[in-house]
Amino acid sequence: MLTLKLLREDPEYVIRKLAVKHFDAREIVEKIVALDKNRRDLQKDLDACLAEQKRKAAMIGSLMKEGKKAEAEAAKSEVASLKEHSKELEAASEKNNDELMSLIVLLPNIPCDLVPEGKDSNDNLVVKTGGTVPELGPDALPHWDLAKKLDIIDFDLGVKLTGAGFPVYKGKGARLQRALINMFLDINTRAGYLEVEPPVMVNEASGFGTGQLPDKEGQMYHATLDNFYLVPTAEVPVTNIYRDVILSENDFPVKMTAYTPCFRREAGSYGKDVRGLNRLHQFDKVEIVRIEKPENSYAALDDMVAHVEGIVCKLGLPYRILRLCGGDLSFTSAITYDFEVYSAAQGRWLEISSVSNFESYQANRLKLRYKDADGKTQLAHTLNGSSLALPRVVAALLEDFQKDGHVIIPEALRPYTGFDII
């Protein structure tokens, strides 16, 4: 959430920067600025009213002692009138603040200066490539056919049990899932990330804190009776561990990692993007989350990007790293790097990770702050990244490492699978 201070002091900057995200903020920003002025005027009037009320109330006792009963009664009447007026001002202030907050949460985060101009994913900037794209023979299969042939993933059974986008992993397919999760967690914890196992359902406050609500409620599975949401990513519960927390400088850096199943409705998905493991409603993902002092957050972002790149390199998959353009940037992100691996049998790139810096946007919603060296309370910066999301990693592993109808397991993964071939 953007700060009122920024909106008040430089509204034109906010409007100009949000245009990079192709978001026309002028009408909302101008309403916010007007409501903020009204908020401060109401508070000034309320403070004056309460001060006068206190002054008049203090006079009553003295007037009674002096035998000035009529004047004391008049003062009591004035105090009663001031109390009623203060209640009216408080009600007006509350209504004004509610309207102000309802508008602020509609504004996305400001993109940082490194974000390139662009309308959509076609305008994202490739900043690095690595690995070698394999040359597959004429008998190579896409992962959905290969998985069926090897009997390791059953998409039809998932439809029977739940619906499309909920596959069933079997045998070595299930073991491969577990192996990847354990490998990713081990790499993360060795890099200093504290492993946590959070709930996979969160309350509305948690969804608001990281920016999924009210922006993405249509994409989240909602348990309406209890008003809980199934997590779309471990980012939500893990970052909310620090909601309403004030850190000290000695607490930094905060580094956490977690595995959770993730649940996304993915409304509007269609065509080749939803074949096999390309787009699921339930999938496994390991996440890394960092909380940093503002001056350290971009160095932390670079460290996270290098960390995720190291995991991809261990798997031996061809990859590329993209810096997302303004039009493809998420609502809450100030900057995002996407990792994609090449799916040889499909002949296309598949996203497996996003690493983002949210700067103070989430922290302002979370009330996540720290005391600086001068004892002043400041907003922290939050970051997160996938390390990694499993479905498309599995898709690429199956396709890129297939040979004569089998799949060769990358060497770094074999200690976790217990086998070197499917």
C-alpha positions as CSV (number, residue, x, y, z in Angstrom):
1,M,0.0,0.0,0.0
2,L,1.4,3.4,-0.9
3,T,1.9,5.8,1.9
4,L,-0.2,8.9,2.4
5,K,2.9,11.0,2.8
6,L,4.0,10.1,-0.7
7,L,0.5,10.6,-2.2
8,R,0.2,14.0,-0.4
9,E,3.7,15.3,-1.2
10,D,4.1,14.2,-4.8
11,P,0.9,13.0,-6.4
12,E,2.1,13.7,-10.0
13,Y,5.1,11.4,-9.4
14,V,2.7,8.6,-8.3
15,I,0.5,9.1,-11.4
16,R,3.4,9.2,-13.7
17,K,5.1,6.0,-12.3
18,L,1.8,4.0,-12.2
19,A,1.4,4.8,-15.9
20,V,4.4,2.5,-16.4
21,K,2.1,-0.3,-15.2
22,H,-0.6,1.0,-17.6
23,F,-2.7,2.1,-14.6
24,D,-4.5,5.4,-14.9
25,A,-4.2,6.6,-11.3
26,R,-5.2,10.3,-11.7
27,E,-8.8,10.2,-10.6
28,I,-8.1,8.0,-7.6
29,V,-5.0,10.0,-6.5
30,E,-6.9,13.3,-6.7
31,K,-9.7,11.9,-4.6
32,I,-7.2,10.6,-2.1
33,V,-5.4,14.0,-1.8
34,A,-8.8,15.7,-1.3
35,L,-9.9,13.2,1.4
36,D,-6.5,13.5,3.1
37,K,-6.9,17.2,3.3
38,N,-10.4,16.7,4.7
39,R,-9.0,14.2,7.2
40,R,-6.5,16.7,8.5
41,D,-9.1,19.5,8.7
42,L,-11.5,17.2,10.6
43,Q,-8.8,16.2,13.0
44,K,-7.8,19.9,13.6
45,D,-11.5,20.7,14.3
46,L,-11.8,17.7,16.6
47,D,-8.7,18.6,18.5
48,A,-9.9,22.1,19.0
49,C,-13.4,20.9,20.1
50,L,-11.9,18.5,22.6
51,A,-9.6,21.2,24.0
52,E,-12.4,23.6,24.4
53,Q,-14.5,20.9,26.0
54,K,-11.8,20.2,28.5
55,R,-11.3,23.9,29.2
56,K,-15.0,24.5,29.8
57,A,-15.3,21.3,32.0
58,A,-12.4,22.5,34.2
59,M,-14.2,25.8,34.7
60,I,-17.4,24.3,36.2
61,G,-16.0,23.3,39.6
62,S,-14.4,26.8,40.1
63,L,-17.6,28.5,39.1
64,M,-19.6,26.4,41.6
65,K,-17.1,27.2,44.4
66,E,-17.5,30.8,43.6
67,G,-21.2,30.5,43.9
68,K,-21.7,31.3,40.2
69,K,-24.3,28.6,39.7
70,A,-26.0,30.1,36.6
71,E,-22.6,30.5,34.9
72,A,-21.7,26.9,35.9
73,E,-24.9,25.6,34.5
74,A,-24.3,27.5,31.2
75,A,-20.8,25.9,31.1
76,K,-22.3,22.4,31.6
77,S,-24.6,23.1,28.7
78,E,-21.8,24.2,26.5
79,V,-19.7,21.1,27.5
80,A,-22.7,18.9,26.5
81,S,-23.0,20.7,23.2
82,L,-19.3,20.3,22.6
83,K,-19.5,16.6,23.4
84,E,-22.2,16.1,20.8
85,H,-20.2,18.1,18.2
86,S,-17.1,16.0,18.9
87,K,-19.1,12.9,18.3
88,E,-20.3,14.3,15.0
89,L,-16.7,15.1,14.0
90,E,-15.5,11.7,15.1
91,A,-18.2,10.0,13.0
92,A,-17.3,12.2,10.0
93,S,-13.6,11.5,10.4
94,E,-14.2,7.7,10.6
95,K,-16.4,7.8,7.4
96,N,-13.7,9.9,5.7
97,N,-10.9,7.6,6.7
98,D,-12.8,4.5,5.6
99,E,-13.4,6.1,2.1
100,L,-9.7,7.1,2.0
101,M,-8.5,3.6,2.8
102,S,-10.9,2.0,0.3
103,L,-9.2,4.1,-2.4
104,I,-5.6,3.7,-1.3
105,V,-5.8,-0.1,-1.6
106,L,-6.9,0.3,-5.2
107,L,-3.5,1.7,-6.2
108,P,-0.8,-0.8,-7.2
109,N,2.8,-0.5,-6.1
110,I,5.1,1.9,-7.9
111,P,7.6,0.2,-10.3
112,C,11.2,1.0,-9.6
113,D,13.4,2.8,-12.2
114,L,14.9,-0.5,-13.4
115,V,11.5,-1.7,-14.7
116,P,11.5,-1.5,-18.5
117,E,8.6,0.1,-20.4
118,G,6.2,-2.4,-22.1
119,K,2.7,-3.5,-22.5
120,D,2.8,-7.3,-21.8
121,S,5.0,-10.4,-21.6
122,N,6.3,-9.8,-25.2
123,D,8.1,-6.7,-23.9
124,N,9.9,-8.4,-21.0
125,L,13.7,-8.0,-21.0
126,V,15.9,-11.1,-21.2
127,V,18.8,-10.3,-18.9
128,K,20.5,-13.7,-18.9
129,T,20.4,-17.2,-20.5
130,G,22.1,-20.4,-19.4
131,G,22.3,-24.1,-20.1
132,T,22.0,-25.9,-23.4
133,V,18.7,-26.6,-25.2
134,P,18.7,-30.4,-25.9
135,E,18.0,-31.8,-29.3
136,L,15.4,-34.5,-29.0
137,G,14.7,-37.2,-31.5
138,P,11.6,-37.6,-33.6
139,D,10.0,-40.0,-31.0
140,A,10.2,-37.4,-28.2
141,L,7.0,-36.9,-26.3
142,P,5.4,-34.0,-24.5
143,H,5.4,-34.5,-20.7
144,W,1.7,-35.4,-20.5
145,D,2.1,-38.3,-23.0
146,L,5.4,-39.4,-21.4
147,A,4.0,-39.3,-17.9
148,K,1.0,-41.4,-19.1
149,K,3.3,-43.9,-20.8
150,L,5.6,-44.2,-17.7
151,D,2.5,-44.3,-15.4
152,I,3.8,-41.6,-13.1
153,I,1.1,-38.9,-13.4
154,D,-2.6,-39.6,-13.9
155,F,-4.4,-36.5,-15.2
156,D,-7.7,-38.4,-15.8
157,L,-7.8,-39.7,-12.2
158,G,-7.4,-36.2,-11.0
159,V,-10.4,-35.1,-13.0
160,K,-12.4,-38.0,-11.5
161,L,-11.4,-37.1,-7.9
162,T,-11.6,-33.3,-8.2
163,G,-11.5,-31.8,-11.6
164,A,-9.1,-30.6,-14.3
165,G,-5.9,-29.1,-12.9
166,F,-5.6,-31.5,-10.0
167,P,-3.3,-34.4,-11.2
168,V,-2.5,-37.5,-9.2
169,Y,1.2,-38.4,-8.9
170,K,2.0,-42.1,-8.6
171,G,5.1,-44.2,-7.9
172,K,8.2,-42.6,-9.1
173,G,6.2,-39.5,-10.1
174,A,5.2,-39.0,-6.4
175,R,8.8,-39.7,-5.3
176,L,10.1,-37.2,-7.8
177,Q,7.8,-34.5,-6.3
178,R,9.0,-35.3,-2.8
179,A,12.6,-35.3,-3.9
180,L,12.4,-31.9,-5.5
181,I,10.7,-30.4,-2.4
182,N,13.4,-31.8,-0.1
183,M,16.2,-30.8,-2.4
184,F,15.0,-27.2,-2.7
185,L,14.4,-26.9,1.1
186,D,17.9,-28.3,1.8
187,I,19.5,-25.8,-0.6
188,N,17.6,-22.9,0.9
189,T,18.3,-23.8,4.6
190,R,22.0,-24.2,3.8
191,A,21.9,-20.7,2.4
192,G,20.6,-19.4,5.8
193,Y,16.8,-19.5,5.3
194,L,14.8,-20.7,8.3
195,E,12.4,-23.4,7.3
196,V,8.9,-22.9,8.5
197,E,5.7,-25.0,7.9
198,P,2.8,-22.6,7.8
199,P,-1.0,-23.2,7.6
200,V,-2.3,-23.6,4.0
201,M,-5.4,-21.6,4.9
202,V,-5.3,-17.9,5.9
203,N,-7.7,-15.3,7.2
204,E,-8.7,-12.2,5.4
205,A,-6.2,-10.0,7.3
206,S,-3.3,-12.2,5.9
207,G,-4.7,-11.9,2.4
208,F,-4.9,-8.2,2.7
209,G,-1.4,-7.9,4.2
210,T,0.4,-9.3,1.2
211,G,-1.9,-7.7,-1.3
212,Q,-3.9,-10.7,-2.6
213,L,-7.0,-9.0,-1.2
214,P,-8.9,-7.1,-2.4
215,D,-7.0,-7.5,-5.8
216,K,-7.2,-11.2,-6.4
217,E,-10.1,-12.6,-4.4
218,G,-11.5,-14.1,-7.7
219,Q,-8.4,-16.2,-8.1
220,M,-8.4,-17.6,-4.6
221,Y,-10.3,-20.6,-3.3
222,H,-12.5,-19.3,-0.5
223,A,-13.9,-21.3,2.4
224,T,-16.9,-19.1,3.0
225,L,-18.2,-20.5,6.2
226,D,-15.0,-19.6,8.1
227,N,-13.9,-16.8,5.8
228,F,-10.6,-18.6,5.2
229,Y,-8.6,-18.6,1.9
230,L,-6.5,-21.4,0.6
231,V,-3.0,-20.1,0.0
232,P,-2.0,-19.2,-3.6
233,T,1.6,-19.2,-2.4
234,A,3.5,-19.7,0.8
235,E,4.4,-16.0,0.6
236,V,1.1,-15.2,2.2
237,P,1.3,-17.0,5.5
238,V,5.1,-16.7,5.8
239,T,5.3,-12.9,5.3
240,N,2.3,-12.5,7.6
241,I,4.3,-14.0,10.4
242,Y,5.7,-10.5,10.8
243,R,2.4,-8.6,10.5
244,D,2.1,-6.0,13.3
245,V,5.7,-6.6,14.3
246,I,8.4,-4.0,15.0
247,L,11.9,-5.3,14.4
248,S,15.2,-4.0,15.7
249,E,18.2,-3.5,13.5
250,N,19.8,-6.6,14.9
251,D,16.9,-8.8,13.6
252,F,18.0,-8.2,9.9
253,P,18.1,-10.0,7.6
254,V,15.0,-12.1,8.1
255,K,15.2,-15.1,5.8
256,M,12.5,-17.8,5.7
257,T,11.7,-20.7,3.4
258,A,8.6,-22.9,3.3
259,Y,7.0,-25.7,1.2
260,T,3.2,-25.6,0.7
261,P,0.7,-26.8,-1.8
262,C,-0.7,-23.8,-3.6
263,F,-4.2,-23.3,-4.8
264,R,-5.2,-21.0,-7.7
265,R,-8.5,-20.9,-9.6
266,E,-6.6,-19.6,-12.7
267,A,-9.9,-18.3,-14.2
268,G,-9.7,-17.6,-17.9
269,S,-6.9,-20.0,-18.7
270,Y,-7.3,-22.0,-21.9
271,G,-5.5,-23.7,-24.8
272,K,-2.0,-25.0,-24.8
273,D,-1.2,-23.1,-21.6
274,V,-3.3,-25.6,-19.6
275,R,-2.0,-28.9,-21.1
276,G,-0.6,-31.4,-18.6
277,L,1.4,-29.6,-15.9
278,N,1.6,-26.3,-17.6
279,R,-1.1,-24.7,-15.5
280,L,-2.7,-26.3,-12.4
281,H,-5.2,-25.4,-9.8
282,Q,-3.2,-27.2,-7.1
283,F,0.6,-27.5,-7.2
284,D,3.6,-27.7,-4.9
285,K,6.0,-24.9,-4.5
286,V,9.0,-24.0,-2.2
287,E,9.2,-20.3,-1.4
288,I,11.9,-18.0,0.0
289,V,10.9,-14.8,1.8
290,R,13.1,-12.0,3.1
291,I,12.5,-8.9,5.2
292,E,15.2,-6.3,4.8
293,K,16.1,-2.7,5.7
294,P,15.3,-0.5,2.8
295,E,18.9,0.3,1.9
296,N,19.7,-3.5,1.7
297,S,16.7,-4.7,-0.2
298,Y,18.1,-4.5,-3.7
299,A,21.3,-6.3,-2.8
300,A,19.1,-8.9,-1.2
301,L,17.1,-9.1,-4.5
302,D,20.3,-9.8,-6.5
303,D,21.3,-12.4,-3.9
304,M,17.9,-14.1,-4.3
305,V,18.1,-14.1,-8.1
306,A,21.6,-15.7,-7.9
307,H,20.3,-18.2,-5.4
308,V,17.4,-19.4,-7.6
309,E,19.7,-19.5,-10.6
310,G,22.0,-21.8,-8.7
311,I,19.1,-24.2,-8.1
312,V,18.2,-24.2,-11.8
313,C,21.8,-24.8,-12.7
314,K,22.0,-27.8,-10.4
315,L,19.1,-29.4,-12.2
316,G,20.9,-28.9,-15.5
317,L,17.9,-27.2,-17.3
318,P,18.3,-24.6,-20.0
319,Y,17.0,-21.3,-18.6
320,R,16.6,-17.6,-19.1
321,I,16.0,-14.8,-16.6
322,L,13.7,-11.9,-17.6
323,R,13.1,-8.6,-16.0
324,L,9.4,-7.9,-16.3
325,C,8.2,-4.8,-18.1
326,G,5.7,-2.4,-16.4
327,G,2.7,-3.9,-18.2
328,D,3.5,-7.5,-17.0
329,L,4.4,-6.5,-13.4
330,S,2.1,-7.7,-10.6
331,F,-0.1,-5.4,-8.6
332,T,2.1,-5.5,-5.5
333,S,5.6,-5.7,-7.1
334,A,8.1,-2.9,-7.5
335,I,10.4,-5.2,-9.7
336,T,10.2,-8.8,-10.7
337,Y,12.6,-11.3,-12.3
338,D,11.1,-14.3,-13.9
339,F,12.9,-17.6,-14.4
340,E,11.9,-19.8,-17.4
341,V,13.1,-23.2,-18.4
342,Y,12.9,-24.6,-21.9
343,S,10.4,-27.3,-22.6
344,A,12.1,-29.1,-25.5
345,A,9.2,-31.3,-26.6
346,Q,6.8,-28.4,-26.5
347,G,9.3,-26.0,-28.0
348,R,8.5,-23.2,-25.5
349,W,9.7,-21.5,-22.4
350,L,7.9,-22.3,-19.1
351,E,7.9,-19.9,-16.1
352,I,9.1,-21.7,-12.9
353,S,9.9,-18.8,-10.6
354,S,9.3,-15.1,-9.9
355,V,11.6,-13.2,-7.6
356,S,10.3,-9.8,-6.5
357,N,11.0,-6.8,-4.3
358,F,7.9,-5.2,-3.0
359,E,9.8,-2.4,-1.2
360,S,7.6,-1.0,1.5
361,Y,4.3,-1.7,-0.2
362,Q,3.4,-4.9,1.7
363,A,5.1,-3.7,4.9
364,N,2.7,-0.7,5.0
365,R,-0.3,-3.0,4.7
366,L,1.2,-5.4,7.3
367,K,2.4,-2.6,9.6
368,L,5.8,-4.3,9.5
369,R,8.3,-1.9,10.9
370,Y,11.7,-1.6,12.5
371,K,13.5,0.8,14.8
372,D,16.4,2.5,13.1
373,A,19.7,3.6,14.7
374,D,18.0,6.9,15.9
375,G,15.1,5.0,17.4
376,K,12.7,6.1,14.7
377,T,10.1,3.7,13.4
378,Q,10.5,2.9,9.7
379,L,8.8,0.6,7.2
380,A,10.8,-2.5,6.3
381,H,11.1,-3.9,2.8
382,T,9.7,-7.4,1.8
383,L,10.9,-9.7,-0.9
384,N,10.0,-13.2,-2.0
385,G,10.7,-15.8,-4.7
386,S,9.8,-19.2,-5.9
387,S,12.6,-21.7,-5.3
388,L,11.0,-23.4,-7.1
389,A,7.5,-24.1,-8.3
390,L,7.3,-27.8,-9.2
391,P,4.9,-28.5,-12.1
392,R,6.8,-26.9,-14.9
393,V,10.1,-28.0,-13.5
394,V,8.8,-31.5,-13.7
395,A,7.5,-30.9,-17.2
396,A,10.9,-29.7,-18.3
397,L,12.8,-32.5,-16.5
398,L,10.6,-35.2,-18.2
399,E,10.8,-33.6,-21.6
400,D,14.4,-32.5,-21.7
401,F,15.9,-35.6,-20.1
402,Q,13.9,-38.2,-22.0
403,K,15.9,-40.8,-23.8
404,D,14.6,-43.9,-25.6
405,G,11.3,-43.6,-23.8
406,H,12.9,-43.2,-20.3
407,V,13.8,-40.2,-18.2
408,I,17.3,-39.7,-16.9
409,I,17.3,-38.0,-13.4
410,P,19.8,-35.1,-13.0
411,E,22.8,-36.2,-10.9
412,A,22.1,-33.6,-8.1
413,L,18.6,-34.9,-7.6
414,R,19.5,-38.6,-7.4
415,P,20.4,-38.6,-3.7
416,Y,16.8,-37.4,-3.1
417,T,15.0,-39.7,-5.6
418,G,16.9,-42.9,-4.7
419,F,16.9,-43.7,-8.5
420,D,18.6,-42.3,-11.6
421,I,16.1,-43.3,-14.3
422,I,12.3,-43.5,-14.8
